[in-house]
Amino acid sequence: MKPRNGRTSRLRNMNIFSRLLILFIFATMLPIAIYGILLYNKSSNVIQEGISNSLESMLIQICSNIDEKIEKVRNDSIEISYMDEIQDILIHYQEYTERMKNNTKILITERMSSKYVFDNIVSEITLYTLDGHAVNVYGSDAFRLNMKEDHLKYFLQESYENKGRFIVKAMNEDYEERIAAGVNVVRKNIVLGKAIKKKEDGNVIGYMLMTVEEEKIRSIYQELATNMSAEMFVLDKNNVVISSAEETVRVGSRFENKEIIDGIEIDRYYRKTGNEGSMVYNQTINENWVLVSVIPSTYLHSDSAPVLQNFIYVGLFSIAFGVLITALVSYSIISPINRTIAGIKAFETGQMDARVTVDGNDEITILAKQFNKMAKEINRLLVNIREAERQKRRLEIKALQAQINPHFLANTLNMIAFIAKMKNENSIVTLVNAIIDLLRGSMKNDDNLQTVSDEIELLKNYITIQNYRLMNKFDVAFHIDPEIESCLMPKFVLQPIVENAIIHGIEPSNRRGMISITGYRENRDMIFEITDNGVGIEPSEFPNILHNQKNEGKERFTGIGIGNVNHRIKLMFGNQYGLDARSVKLEYTTLRIKLPIKKQDEKHD
């Protein structure tokens, strides 16, 4: 036999519930989990892409707002630089008294206040003459931007060289002179400077510095940076920080992160820092500035978290529901199986009336019904076997009863034969010897089987006796195939048939009787046919003759009728063997006997 596969054997060692659960997990939950993971990754990517696109749109809007404010200041600077009051004070500075300067400041302040009534981002405006005199024309005089001399000189020089074009510088407290020793106020400003030209000839007549508090620019994106826990800052083309939402990124200082600086030309890229990742967005504000946003990946995936959480909840619910369904299904399978096993075990212990009660129409119900049918059939067979054993025992007892007197009779008949021989009564001697041989044959109780030749010899002795009894009223013809003479057959099979032919066929007839006894082989069976030309039998009487097991009269030699012979053959060899009959009224009767071929070496099979 081919050995079982190892995995199959291990599965068969598991109970049905475990196998169904494994089936549920691998056939249902595993594909769902794989599909869910793929779906989550897809939706997460879609959500992340959506957030990124939305974020880019917001960053573009922020850049537009910043650029709009700076552009407004630039346009205002042009307008202010060509104001007659500004032109006049720079050209005739030496003629201006403090009162005149103050009046000019009031005038400029009024105009600036009306211009910036809703969006006042310029905190102060200072004019510088060519020889370095400062004139404050807008803003508070307290805590004004006090630029260090070298930085101021460089700034004015650069403004002059740009010939009226705008320059922007971010400045922190390092660019300013301290108000007093030990005082270092943290200030972050964006200074916009330009050279002012004379309207008539275009010659530089002075400079204007407009100070914008960095907080005014930072406020545009501060809330968004806080909500996203992101680093956001503005760099100029020299990588100097113009504005920043992070304290660690100092305004007015050069930005030193080489990785971010190298990627400044890329609109969006992923950046790995330790165990965490972030997306870096670079949005151009104008030709000189860029807004850098370093946004953690956790924010980009924040909207994916509820999707994952819902997926986990649905998955856990599906698993719990699946386990429950698996338990119910396995119980519906295991419960009837257990009842079937209990019924089988009860049947095993000898409770022959044990039956399994199972409702339904599935394979287990069919199995239970088949078990009930099998148990009923086995019970019936056992009853039949017990009945057969009792019948066999009765037949054996009858055979023993038939052998109680023959020993005494045989000895007595021997004495009669001896006396008849002494008186030359040959017919008496022949008759007595036939009876003695017949009795000796019946007394052989060593086995139930004998050879065909022995059965024929026993039958011939019986026929001799019957011929004397009926005054030689019939003849007998034997046609026995020599091939079957050594085969075995049960005792007293032919004799009751011949006896029945003589008593019920020949004796009632008015003509001379003829009995033909034929024996031959047919495939693996032996066939005997006994035909008489007696009065015949009605076909309707055949069932009663073949199946009636009662003795048919004390006048018989053995007291065994045709029904007993038929029943005994079927008990010994099966229902396919036995007797059948055919007859024509007043013409003939034939009884056919079918037996299996058995040799001497099969005697005890």
C-alpha positions in Angstrom: 0.0 0.0 0.0 1.3 3.4 -0.9 2.2 5.4 2.2 0.1 8.5 3.1 1.3 11.9 2.4 2.8 13.5 5.6 0.7 16.7 5.4 -2.5 14.7 4.8 -1.7 12.5 7.7 -1.1 15.5 10.0 -4.4 17.0 8.9 -6.2 13.8 9.6 -4.8 13.9 13.1 -6.6 17.2 13.7 -10.3 17.5 14.6 -12.9 18.7 12.2 -13.2 22.1 13.8 -9.5 22.8 13.5 -9.5 21.7 9.9 -12.6 23.9 9.1 -10.9 26.8 10.8 -7.7 26.3 8.8 -9.9 26.1 5.7 -11.7 29.3 6.6 -8.4 31.1 7.2 -6.6 30.0 4.1 -9.6 29.8 1.7 -11.4 33.0 3.0 -9.5 35.2 5.4 -6.1 34.9 3.7 -7.4 36.1 0.3 -9.5 38.8 2.0 -6.4 39.9 4.1 -4.2 40.0 1.0 -6.9 41.9 -0.9 -7.4 44.2 2.0 -3.7 44.9 2.3 -3.4 45.6 -1.4 -6.5 47.8 -1.2 -5.2 49.6 1.8 -1.9 50.3 0.1 -3.7 51.5 -3.0 -6.1 53.7 -1.0 -3.2 54.9 1.2 -1.2 55.9 -1.9 -4.3 57.6 -3.4 -5.0 59.4 -0.1 -1.3 60.3 0.2 -1.2 61.6 -3.4 -4.4 63.5 -2.8 -3.0 65.1 0.4 0.3 65.8 -1.4 -1.6 67.5 -4.3 -3.8 69.4 -1.9 -0.7 70.4 0.2 1.1 71.6 -2.9 -1.9 73.7 -3.8 -1.8 75.3 -0.3 1.9 75.9 -0.5 1.5 77.5 -3.9 -1.2 79.8 -2.4 1.1 80.6 0.5 3.9 81.5 -1.9 1.5 83.6 -3.9 0.4 85.4 -0.7 4.0 86.0 0.3 5.0 87.2 -3.2 1.9 89.4 -3.3 2.9 91.1 -0.1 6.5 91.6 -1.1 5.5 92.9 -4.5 3.0 95.3 -2.9 5.9 96.7 -0.7 8.1 96.9 -3.8 5.4 98.9 -5.7 4.8 101.1 -2.7 8.6 101.8 -2.5 8.5 103.1 -6.1 5.6 105.3 -5.4 7.1 106.6 -2.2 10.5 107.3 -3.7 9.0 109.6 -6.3 6.9 111.6 -3.8 7.8 115.3 -3.9 8.3 115.4 -0.1 10.8 112.5 -0.3 12.7 114.0 -3.3 12.8 117.3 -1.6 14.1 116.2 1.8 16.9 114.2 0.2 17.9 117.0 -2.1 17.6 119.8 0.5 18.4 117.8 3.7 20.7 120.6 5.0 17.9 123.1 4.8 15.4 121.0 6.7 14.8 121.7 10.4 13.6 119.1 12.9 10.1 120.6 12.6 10.2 120.2 8.8 11.5 116.7 9.1 8.7 115.9 11.5 6.1 117.3 9.2 7.4 115.2 6.4 7.2 112.1 8.6 3.6 113.0 9.5 2.6 113.3 5.9 4.3 110.0 4.9 2.7 108.3 7.9 -0.8 109.5 6.9 -0.3 108.2 3.3 1.1 104.9 4.5 -1.6 104.4 7.1 -4.3 104.9 4.4 -2.4 102.5 2.1 -1.9 99.8 4.7 -5.1 100.2 6.7 -5.9 96.4 6.3 -2.4 95.0 5.7 0.2 97.0 7.4 3.3 94.8 7.1 5.9 97.7 6.8 7.0 98.6 10.3 9.3 101.5 9.5 10.7 103.5 6.6 14.1 105.2 6.9 15.7 107.5 4.3 19.5 107.9 4.0 21.2 110.8 2.3 24.3 110.2 0.2 26.5 111.4 3.0 24.8 109.0 5.4 22.3 111.0 7.3 19.2 109.1 8.4 15.7 110.4 8.3 12.9 108.4 9.9 9.8 109.1 7.8 7.5 106.2 9.0 7.2 104.1 12.1 8.0 104.4 15.8 11.2 106.0 17.0 11.5 103.5 19.8 13.5 100.3 19.2 14.1 101.2 15.5 16.3 99.0 13.4 19.8 100.1 14.4 22.0 98.4 11.8 25.7 98.0 12.5 27.8 100.4 10.7 29.6 97.9 8.5 26.4 96.1 7.5 24.7 99.4 6.8 27.6 100.6 4.7 27.5 97.4 2.7 23.7 97.5 2.3 23.7 101.1 1.0 26.6 100.3 -1.3 24.7 97.3 -2.8 21.6 99.4 -3.1 23.5 102.0 -5.0 25.1 99.4 -7.3 21.6 98.0 -8.1 20.7 101.5 -9.5 17.2 101.6 -8.2 16.4 97.9 -8.2 15.0 96.4 -5.0 17.3 94.4 -2.7 16.1 92.3 0.2 18.0 91.3 3.3 17.0 89.2 6.3 18.5 90.4 9.5 18.6 89.1 13.0 20.0 90.6 16.2 23.6 90.0 15.0 23.2 92.7 12.4 22.2 95.4 15.0 24.0 97.5 17.6 22.9 96.7 21.1 20.6 99.3 22.7 22.6 99.1 25.9 25.3 96.9 27.4 24.0 93.6 28.3 20.7 94.0 26.4 20.3 91.8 23.4 16.7 92.0 22.1 15.9 89.1 19.6 14.7 90.8 16.5 14.0 89.3 13.1 13.4 91.7 10.2 13.3 91.7 6.5 14.8 94.9 5.1 14.0 96.1 1.6 16.3 98.7 0.2 16.7 100.7 -3.0 18.5 103.7 -4.3 16.2 106.8 -4.9 16.8 108.6 -8.1 16.0 112.2 -8.9 12.9 112.5 -11.1 14.5 115.1 -13.4 17.8 113.6 -14.3 17.8 110.0 -12.8 20.8 110.6 -10.5 20.9 108.9 -7.2 20.0 111.3 -4.5 19.7 108.9 -1.5 18.4 105.6 -0.2 15.3 104.2 1.3 15.1 101.2 3.7 11.7 99.6 4.4 11.6 97.2 7.3 9.1 94.4 7.4 8.9 92.3 10.6 9.6 88.7 9.7 6.6 87.6 11.8 4.3 89.3 9.2 5.6 86.8 6.6 5.8 83.9 9.0 2.2 84.3 10.0 1.1 83.4 6.5 2.3 79.8 6.9 2.8 79.5 10.7 -0.6 77.8 11.4 -0.2 75.3 8.6 3.3 74.4 9.8 2.1 73.9 13.4 -0.8 71.7 12.4 1.4 69.5 10.3 4.4 69.5 12.7 6.4 70.5 9.7 9.6 72.6 9.2 8.8 75.5 6.9 11.2 78.3 6.0 12.0 80.7 3.1 15.4 80.8 1.6 16.9 83.3 -0.8 19.1 82.5 -3.8 22.1 82.6 -1.5 20.5 80.0 0.8 20.0 82.7 3.5 17.0 82.2 5.7 14.4 84.9 5.0 11.7 83.6 7.3 11.3 80.5 9.4 8.6 78.7 11.5 11.4 76.8 13.3 13.5 78.3 16.1 16.4 76.1 15.1 16.5 77.7 11.6 17.7 81.2 12.3 16.5 84.1 10.2 19.3 86.0 8.5 21.7 83.0 8.8 22.9 80.8 6.0 21.1 77.5 5.8 23.7 74.7 6.2 21.7 71.4 5.5 23.5 70.3 2.3 20.9 67.5 1.5 18.0 70.0 1.4 20.1 72.6 -0.4 21.1 70.0 -3.1 17.5 69.1 -3.6 16.2 72.7 -3.8 15.6 72.4 -7.5 13.3 69.3 -7.0 9.7 70.2 -6.5 9.0 67.1 -4.2 11.1 64.3 -2.9 11.2 61.8 0.0 13.8 62.2 2.7 14.8 59.6 5.2 16.1 60.7 8.6 17.0 57.9 11.0 13.9 55.8 11.5 11.6 58.5 10.3 10.8 59.8 6.9 9.5 63.1 5.5 8.5 64.7 2.2 10.3 67.9 1.1 8.4 70.4 -1.0 10.2 73.3 -2.7 7.8 76.0 -4.0 9.2 79.1 -5.8 7.9 82.4 -4.4 9.7 84.7 -6.9 12.9 84.6 -8.8 14.9 85.0 -5.6 13.0 83.1 -2.9 11.8 79.6 -2.4 9.5 78.1 0.3 10.9 74.9 1.8 8.5 72.6 3.6 9.8 69.5 5.4 6.6 67.5 6.2 6.7 64.3 8.2 5.3 61.1 6.6 3.1 60.6 9.6 1.0 63.6 8.5 0.8 62.4 4.9 -0.5 59.1 6.2 -2.7 60.6 8.9 -5.9 60.2 6.8 -4.8 56.6 6.0 -4.8 55.7 9.7 -8.7 55.6 10.0 -8.8 53.5 6.9 -6.3 51.0 8.4 -8.1 51.2 11.7 -11.5 50.5 10.0 -9.9 47.6 8.1 -8.5 46.1 11.3 -11.9 46.4 13.0 -13.6 44.9 10.0 -11.0 42.2 9.8 -11.3 41.3 13.5 -15.1 41.3 13.2 -14.8 39.0 10.1 -12.5 36.7 11.9 -14.8 36.5 14.9 -17.8 36.0 12.7 -15.9 33.4 10.6 -14.9 31.5 13.8 -18.5 31.6 15.0 -19.8 30.3 11.6 -17.0 27.7 11.5 -18.0 26.6 15.1 -21.7 26.3 14.1 -20.9 24.4 10.8 -18.4 22.1 12.6 -21.0 21.5 15.3 -23.6 20.6 12.7 -21.1 18.1 11.3 -19.5 16.8 14.5 -22.8 16.4 16.4 -24.3 13.8 14.1 -21.0 12.2 13.6 -20.6 11.8 17.4 -24.2 10.4 17.6 -23.2 8.0 14.8 -20.0 7.0 16.6 -22.1 6.5 19.8 -24.5 4.2 17.9 -21.7 2.2 16.4 -20.0 1.8 19.8 -23.3 0.7 21.3 -23.8 -1.8 18.5 -20.2 -3.0 19.1 -21.0 -3.7 22.7 -23.8 -6.0 21.7 -26.8 -3.7 21.7 -28.2 -5.1 18.4 -31.2 -2.8 18.5 -29.0 0.3 18.6 -29.9 2.9 16.0 -28.7 6.4 15.1 -31.3 9.2 14.9 -30.0 12.0 12.6 -32.1 14.7 10.9 -31.1 16.3 7.6 -30.3 15.2 4.1 -26.6 15.5 3.9 -23.8 12.9 3.6 -23.7 12.3 7.3 -27.4 11.6 7.4 -27.0 9.2 4.5 -24.1 7.5 6.4 -26.3 7.2 9.5 -29.1 5.8 7.5 -26.7 3.3 5.9 -25.5 2.3 9.3 -29.0 1.8 10.5 -29.7 -0.3 7.4 -26.5 -2.2 7.9 -27.3 -2.8 11.6 -30.8 -4.0 10.8 -29.4 -6.3 8.1 -26.7 -7.7 10.5 -29.3 -8.2 13.1 -31.5 -10.1 10.6 -28.5 -12.1 9.5 -27.6 -13.0 13.1 -31.2 -14.1 13.7 -31.0 -16.2 10.5 -27.7 -17.7 11.6 -29.1 -18.5 15.0 -32.2 -20.1 13.4 -30.0 -21.9 10.9 -27.8 -23.2 13.8 -30.9 -24.4 15.6 -32.3 -26.0 12.4 -28.9 -27.7 11.9 -28.9 -28.9 15.4 -32.4 -30.3 15.0 -31.4 -32.2 11.8 -28.3 -33.5 13.6 -30.5 -34.7 16.5 -32.8 -36.4 14.0 -29.9 -38.1 12.4 -28.7 -39.3 15.8 -32.2 -40.5 16.6 -32.2 -42.4 13.3 -29.0 -44.1 14.4 -30.1 -45.3 17.8 -31.8 -48.5 16.6 -29.9 -49.4 13.3 -27.0 -51.0 15.3 -29.4 -53.4 17.0 -31.3 -54.0 13.8 -28.1 -54.7 11.8 -27.0 -57.4 14.3 -30.5 -58.9 14.2 -30.7 -58.8 10.4 -27.3 -60.5 10.2 -28.7 -63.4 12.2 -31.8 -63.5 9.9 -29.5 -63.5 6.8 -27.4 -66.3 8.3 -30.5 -68.5 9.0 -32.0 -67.7 5.5 -28.7 -68.7 3.9 -28.7 -72.0 5.9 -32.2 -72.7 4.5 -31.2 -71.5 0.9 -33.7 -68.6 1.0 -31.6 -66.5 -1.5 -34.2 -63.8 -1.9 -34.4 -63.3 1.8 -30.6 -63.2 1.9 -30.5 -60.5 -0.8 -33.2 -58.4 0.8 -31.6 -58.6 4.3 -28.1 -57.8 2.9 -29.5 -54.8 1.1 -31.1 -53.6 4.4 -27.9 -54.2 6.3 -25.8 -52.2 3.8 -28.4 -49.4 3.9 -28.3 -49.3 7.7 -24.5 -49.4 7.7 -24.5 -46.4 5.3 -26.9 -44.5 7.6 -24.8 -45.3 10.6 -21.7 -43.6 9.2 -21.8 -40.4 11.2 -18.2 -39.4 10.8 -19.0 -36.6 8.4 -21.9 -34.9 6.5 -20.3 -35.5 3.1 -19.6 -38.6 1.2 -18.6 -39.4 -2.4 -21.1 -39.6 -5.2 -20.3 -43.3 -5.7 -21.0 -44.0 -2.0 -24.3 -42.1 -2.3 -25.2 -44.2 -5.4 -24.4 -47.5 -3.6 -26.6 -46.5 -0.7 -29.4 -45.6 -3.2 -29.1 -48.9 -5.0 -29.5 -50.8 -1.7 -32.6 -48.8 -1.0 -34.0 -49.5 -4.5 -33.4 -53.2 -4.0 -35.6 -53.2 -0.9 -38.3 -51.1 -2.6 -38.3 -53.5 -5.6 -39.0 -56.5 -3.2 -41.7 -54.4 -1.5 -43.5 -53.5 -4.7 -43.1 -56.9 -6.4 -40.6 -55.5 -9.0 -43.1 -52.9 -10.2 -40.5 -50.4 -11.5 -37.1 -50.2 -13.2 -34.2 -47.8 -12.4 -31.6 -46.6 -14.9 -28.4 -44.9 -13.7 -26.5 -42.4 -16.0 -23.7 -41.1 -13.7 -20.7 -39.3 -15.3 -17.6 -41.1 -14.0 -15.9 -37.6 -13.7 -18.1 -36.8 -10.7 -18.1 -40.2 -8.9 -15.1 -39.1 -6.7 -16.7 -35.7 -5.9 -18.3 -35.1 -2.5 -22.0 -34.5 -1.7 -24.2 -34.5 1.4 -25.6 -37.8 2.6 -29.1 -38.8 1.9 -29.8 -36.3 -0.9 -30.7 -38.7 -3.7 -32.5 -41.3 -1.5 -35.4 -39.0 -0.3 -36.0 -37.9 -3.9 -36.1 -41.5 -5.2 -38.3 -42.5 -2.3 -40.7 -39.6 -3.1 -40.8 -40.8 -6.7 -41.7 -44.3 -5.7 -44.3 -43.5 -3.1 -46.0 -40.5 -4.8 -45.3 -41.3 -8.5 -44.9 -45.0 -9.2 -47.2 -46.6 -6.5 -50.4 -44.7 -7.5 -49.8 -45.4 -11.2 -51.4 -48.3 -13.1 -48.5 -48.8 -15.4 -45.0 -50.1 -14.9 -42.7 -47.6 -13.4 -39.5 -46.2 -14.8 -37.0 -44.1 -12.8 -34.0 -42.4 -14.5 -31.2 -41.1 -12.3 -28.7 -38.9 -14.2 -25.6 -37.1 -12.9 -23.2 -34.8 -14.7 -20.9 -31.8 -14.4 -22.0 -28.3 -15.5 -19.2 -25.8 -15.3 -18.2 -25.7 -11.6 -21.4 -27.5 -10.4 -22.9 -31.0 -10.3 -26.4 -31.6 -11.6 -28.5 -34.6 -10.7 -31.9 -35.2 -12.4 -34.3 -37.8 -11.1 -37.3 -38.5 -13.4 -40.2 -40.9 -13.0 -43.1 -41.7 -15.2 -45.6 -41.7 -12.4 -48.8 -39.7 -11.9 -47.1 -36.3 -12.0 -47.5 -33.2 -9.8 -49.6 -30.1 -10.2 -47.2 -27.0 -10.6 -49.1 -25.2 -7.9 -47.9 -27.8 -5.4 -44.2 -27.2 -6.2 -43.6 -24.5 -3.5 -45.1 -26.6 -0.8 -43.1 -29.7 -1.8 -39.8 -27.8 -2.1 -40.1 -25.7 1.1 -42.1 -27.8 3.5 -39.5 -29.1 6.1 -41.8 -31.4 8.0 -41.3 -35.1 8.0 -43.6 -36.8 5.5 -44.4 -40.0 7.3 -43.0 -42.7 9.5 -43.1 -45.1 6.5 -40.1 -43.4 5.1 -36.6 -44.7 5.6 -35.0 -41.6 7.1 -38.1 -39.5 7.8 -36.5 -36.7 5.8 -38.7 -35.1 3.1 -37.8 -33.2 -0.1 -38.2 -29.8 1.7 -35.6 -30.8 4.3 -33.2 -31.9 1.6 -33.6 -28.5 -0.2 -33.2 -26.6 3.0 -30.1 -28.5 4.0 -28.4 -27.9 0.7 -29.1 -24.2 0.9 -27.8 -24.0 4.4 -24.6 -25.8 3.5 -23.8 -24.2 0.1 -26.0 -21.1 -0.3 -29.2 -20.1 -1.9 -27.9 -20.5 -5.5 -27.9 -24.3 -4.9 -30.8 -26.7 -4.1 -33.8 -28.3 -5.9 -36.3 -27.3 -8.5 -39.0 -29.3 -10.2 -41.0 -29.7 -13.4 -43.9 -32.1 -14.1 -46.6 -32.9 -16.5 -49.7 -34.5 -15.0 -50.1 -38.3 -15.7 -46.8 -38.2 -17.7 -43.6 -37.5 -15.7 -42.0 -35.6 -12.8 -38.4 -34.4 -12.8 -36.5 -33.1 -9.7 -33.3 -31.3 -10.5 -30.6 -31.1 -7.8 -27.8 -28.5 -8.1 -24.6 -29.0 -6.0 -21.2 -27.4 -6.0 -18.2 -29.6 -7.1 -16.1 -30.4 -4.0 -13.0 -32.7 -4.0 -11.6 -34.7 -1.1 -9.1 -31.9 -0.3 -12.1 -29.5 0.2 -13.9 -31.8 2.5 -13.6 -29.6 5.6 -14.1 -26.2 3.8 
